[in-house]
Amino acid sequence: MGFLEEEGSWNLSFSGAGFLGLYHVGVTHCLRQRAPRLLQGARRFYGSSSGALNAVSIVCGKSVGGNNLPFADCPSTITVSPFHGTVDICPQSTSANLHELNAFNASYQISTENFFLGFICLVSPNPEVVADSCRQGYLDALRFLERRGLTKEPVLWTLVSKEPPTPGDGGWDAGCDQHQKGGLSLNWKVPHVQVKDVPNFEQLSPELEAALKKACKRDRSLWARFCRSGPGQVLTYMLLPCTLPFEYIYFRSRRLVVWLPDVPADLWWMQGLLRSVAHKVYSRTKAQLLGPISPLATGVPETSPL
């Protein structure tokens, strides 16, 4: 990670994540809050699928090449993925399995946790699961920053113990491995903290926690609770053939009502377009039918030179 010493010498790459795309939001929020230099000084942003949306949001300043992790083989790219693997910012697996699967330009650990993440990546999970993925992204990004000495204090140590270990115990300073090129300290003793280990996530990021709680807030009415229950979901799927046509007509009618004020302008534009097309067709047809006029066709005798 010596390339982090020179401004504008690094990139950021976000993998495809499907419904786990909020993991990238947690990572981005942590970097923006605790290490804005990594976002402001990045040369390029890469992304695939939902990761591309997150990259675009960073470039546009909004809060939110290779089929799944673009440019992962570039040594100056900080890679991000919500799956357990060997990228820079990712969850750390608790499985002892060392086997990996190399696919889609990325490396994935073969574990039950990754199988579960792959399933909820394709199938829409509960809002609480997506919120925990966002929180985990924040924690993993914070671990990345603390391992490379890019934060001022060891925040993760305060979550697992009252104070970080002293240098003599092989902790914050003793676990540092100095790079010869860039002089960055790599501290591999930084603990891996999971969401379940943080009972009060608000102390890390009040803004992010408030937004997640607001997004996970559910309607407490009796009808809403019945629709979320098992019998309610079964009844919803059974009535789908009957309700789908009415929903289609309802939403099409809403779009028609919204389009009505723009109808005159659209019709005027279509009229001008049709006139232009008709004029071109008429000109080409006339040119093909008439063509150059031959002297024999007009009855004028052809004169030969003396």
N, C-alpha and C positions, 0 to 999 in steps of 0.2 A: 504493500500500500504506500510505497514511497512516492507514487505519482500524485498523492494528495498534497504534497508540499508545494507544487507549482500550480498557480491559479489557472483554472480552465483546462486542466490536463486530465480530467476524469469525466466519465459518462454515467448515466443512470439507466438501468434496464428493468422493466417490470414485466413479469411473465403473465401469460393468460391464466385467469383464475375463475372464470365463470361467476357463479353466485358468491364466490369468496373474494370478489373484487374489493370489498371494503377492507380487506387486509392491507392493500396498498394505500388506502386512505389513512389507516392508522400509522403506517410507516412514514408517509409524507407529512402527517401532522407532527410526528415526533421530530423529524428532521427540520421542519420549518420552525419548531419551537425551541429546540435545543442545539441545532447545528445548521442554521440558515445558510452558512457558507457552502454547504454541499449542494444546495439547490440553486443558489444564486450564481455560483461559480462553475456549475456543470456545463460542459461543452455541448453535449447532445443528450436527448432523452429518447429512449427506445421503449417500445411496448407492443404487446401482442394481445389481441382480443380485449378483455376488460382492462388489461394493463396499459393498452394504448389510450384508452379513455382517461386513465389516471395521468399518463404522460402529457396528454393534451391539456388537461386541467392545470397542470403545473406550468406549462408554457403560457397559457392564457391568463394565469394568475387567479384562477377560480378555485374555490374550495370544492370541492367536488361535486427484409431479409432472411432470418434463420428460421415453421408451422406454428415454438412456444416461448422461448427466452432469447430475443434478438441480441446478437453480438455478445453472447455469453463468453466466447473464446477470447475476447479482447481483454488484455490484462489491466487496462485502465477503466474498466466498466464495473460499477457497483451493481450487482445483480440482486433482484428482489423476487421472492416466490413464496406463496403461502404453503407450499408442500415441503415436507422434510427432505433435505438433500444436502448438496455441497455448495450452494450459492451463498453470497455474502450475508444477506438478510433473509432468514427463513426460520421456522420453528425448529427447535432442537428435539429430536426424537428421544424417547425414553427406552426404545427397543434396543436390544443388544445385537440385532441383526445387522451385519456389515455388508450384505448384498445390496447392489444398486442396479437400477434400470436406466440405461442411457437411451432416451427417446426425445424427439422434438427439440433437439439442441439443448437438452438439460439432463441433469442426473437426479433421479428420484430414489430414495431409500425404499426397499421392499419391506413394508411393515403394515400392520393393521391400521395404524393411524393414517397412513397415506391412502389406503383403500377407503377409509371412511371419508377423508377429505375429498377424494375423487368422486365419491358418490354424491356428497352434498354440493359439490361444484356443479354437477349436472342437474340435480333435482333441487328445486327451491326449498331451502330450509326455513326454520322458524326465525323470526327477527332476532331472538335472543342469541341464536347460534351465529348469525352474521355479525351481531354486535361484539360477541366474544372474539371472533376472528379479527375484527378491527382493533380491539384492545391488545390481542396477541401481536399484531403487527407493530403496534406502538412499542411494546416491551422488547420485541426482537430488534427493532431499529435502535432502541436505547442500549441494548447489549452490544450491538455493533459499534456504536459510538464510544462506549466505555472501554471496550476492548482495545480500541485504537487511540485512546487518550484524547478524544475530541470533545469531552465534557469536562466541566470544572470540578465536579464532585461525584463520588460513586453512589449514585442514587439507588441502584439495584441492591447494593449491600444493605441499605437501610430497610429494604422490604423483607429480607430473609434473616437479618440479625440487627442488633442495635447499632453496631459500628463495624466498619471494615477491619479486617485483620491487619496487624502491624506489619511493617516490612520484614521483620525477622521471622514472621510466621509464614512467609511465602504468599502474601496476599496481594494488595493493590500494587505495590512497587516491586516486590520480589518476583512476581510472576511476569514481569515485563521483559520482552525480548526486543532489544534495540535493532532496528533495521540499519544496515550499513549505508544504504543509498539515501533514503529520505529522512532517517533519524526518527521515525515514528515508533512509539512504544506499543508493542502488542502484549496485552495482558490477558492471557488465556485463563486466569483464575476468576474472571468475572462470572458470577453465577447465572444460570438460566432460570428465569422466573416465568411461571405460567400464570394465566389469568386467575386460576383458582387460588393462587398464593397471594393475591392482592385483593383483600376484602373491600378496601376503599380505594377504587381506581381514581376517584375524584381528586385525591391528593397529588396525582401525577399530572393530570390534564383536566381541569374543571370544564373547559369549553367542550372538549371531545366527549366527556362523560355526559354532560348535559344534552348534547345533540343525540347521543345514542339512546339515552333514556326517553327523550321525546319521540324518537323514531319507533321505539319498542312499546310505547304506550298504547294500550288496547282499549277498545270500546267495552265498557262494563255493563252495557245493557243486557237484558235477558235474551233478546233475539240474537245479539252478536255472540254471546256465549254459547247459545245453542248451535249457531252456524259453525263455530270452531270445534264443537264436540264431535265425537265419532259418528253418532246417528245423524247429526246435522250435515256432515260432509257426505255421508252415504246418500242422504235425501237430495242433496244438491246435485250429485252426479246422476242420480236416477231421473231427476226432472230436467236435466240438461237438454235432451231433445225437444222438450216443450218450451223451455225458456230461451234457448238460443235464437230462434227466429224473431222473437219479440225484442231481444236485446239488439239484434242486428238492425231491425227496423228503427229502433229507438236511437241508436248511435248514428245511423245514416241520416235520420231526420235532423238530428242536432247539427251534423256537418252541413246539411242543406241550409238550415237556418243561418248558420254562420257565414255561408257563402253568398246568400241573397244580396247583401249590400254591394258585393263586387261583381254581380252578374252583368250590369250594363257595360262596365269597363272590359270585362272578359269577352263579352259578345262583340264589342267593337274591335278588340284585338283579333279575334277569330275571323271577323269579316275582312279586315285588312289583310290577314294572312291568306285567306282563300282567294282574294282578288289578285294578290301577288302570284300565287301558284297558278291560277287560271291564266294570267297574262303570259307566264313563262311557257305553259303547255301550248297555248294558242300560237305563240311566236315560233316554237320549235316545230309544231305541226305544219304551219304555213310554209316554213322554210323547206321542210322535207317534201311536201306535196308539189309546190311550184318549182323549186329549184332554179337552176339557170335556164333561161328561155332559149330554145334552139331556133336557128333561122328557118329550118324546114317546117317546124311546127307553126310558124307565123305566116308561111306562104311567100316569103321574100326570097328571091333567087340568090343563090350563093355565087358571088363573082370570084373568078380566079385571076390572079395577077398576070399581067402581060409578060 
